Amino acid sequence: MAHNNTVFSQLLKYVPRHEFEHLANQHHEGRRFRKTSRWSQFVAMSLGQLAGRQSLRDIESNMKAQNCRLYHLGTEAIPRSTLARLNSNQPYTLYEALFAKLYDRCRAHAPGHPFKFKNKLYSLDASLIDLSLKIFPWAHYALGKAAMKLHIGLDHSGYLPSFAAVTVGKVSDIEIGRMLNFTKRSIVVFDKGYVDYRWFKQLNDKDIFFVTRIRKNMIWRVDERRQVDRSTGVTSDQTIALTGIKPRKLGLPCLRRVGYRDPNTGKHYQFLTNNFELDAKTVAEIYKERWQVELFFKWIKQNLKIKAFVGNSKNAVMTQIWIAICTCLLLAYLKFSSSLDISIQKILRLLQLNLFMRRDLMALLRGDPPDEIKGENLQLRLI
């Protein structure tokens, strides 16, 4: 029977240890560690994410129970007091930097987006993570509530989080949107929360396309009308000039207004874009594709640990959220590199049940029976 390290060990090999240690040295505060490391913190917190552990005590107990299988992970069972201290005191920025490294690796293996055009496609959105104001007073949001906000720029090539930011709940969506840098001629899709004329001008000047919905208070003048095929659901395709005071002062160029009626619900939508090259129906389909970022928020909240936290400080909460996002990228990389038709949801379920099993990771994902079962079947056939 072939010897294999644990499934967990094989998964963490997708995080190059030398790169991790280099980042750990860059994002270290205080004196050197004597008995622990940031790698031990990452292993423990990743275990909490993948195995669905509920507390530091839970993580500690799980690691102690598997102590004889931790050797190939490059760590040993970490006391919960040590883990709590690392989460609270050592900068979460290590895992923010690790996220960027993992995204670059995933992007090289990710499939393309579902459209025929070659432009990169991104969706922007943000989602609140509710907290208890009594336990997390530093995260006060509004009306006696506390919350953090997860901002995501979803790359539709593989549906990967390409941009991420974690802030307190009071930070507006557009404030983070203005900070993002997109590649030239990429297409960015967002909802009305990101509508800002100055940002529209900046995107247009950088040769970046955007697709969003028209707000009710927008004022415009129709400069040109194009014929449309109403059987496709498109009701109008116009070149418009925004005539409000702000857009005129900023010198915002003419934009494109696309009207679309959903054949299933009968609801009418009005889209605004600076892209005059794509078909009007494609513009509507691009905005519909924005729903994928909502599905991403739903998936990560339901399957990873970003709603119940094992630490109360801001740094501990940020650390846990960033490790959850890194875990998501690890699972995506495993899916892309395996070239198997298997969902990330199923990969996570298989890992949860087999983290410390000694068997080949790819064989587990393919659904191959364990070697012991193969041997037993062979013996029965010979008899």
Buried (B, 14 or more C-beta within 10 A) or exposed (E): EEEBBBBBBBBBEBBEEEBBEEBBEEBBEEEEBEEBBBBBBBBBBBBBBBBEBEEBEBBBBBBEEBEEBBEBBBBBBBBBEBBBBBBBEBBBBBBBBBBBBBBEBBBEBBEEBEBEBEBBBBBBBBBEBBBEBEEBEEBBBEEEBBBBBBBBBBBBBBBBBBBBBBBBBEBBBBEBBEEBEBEEBBBBBBBEBBBBBBBBBEBBEEEBBBBBBBEEEBEBEEEEEEEBEEEBBBBBBBBBBBEBEEBEEBEBEBBBBBBBBEEEEEEEBBBBBBBEEBBBBBBBBBBEBBEBBBEBBEBBBEBBBBEEBBBBBBBBBBBBBBBBBBBBBBBBBBBBBBEBEBEBEEBBEBBEEBBBBBBBBBBBBEEEEBBEEEEEEEEEEEE
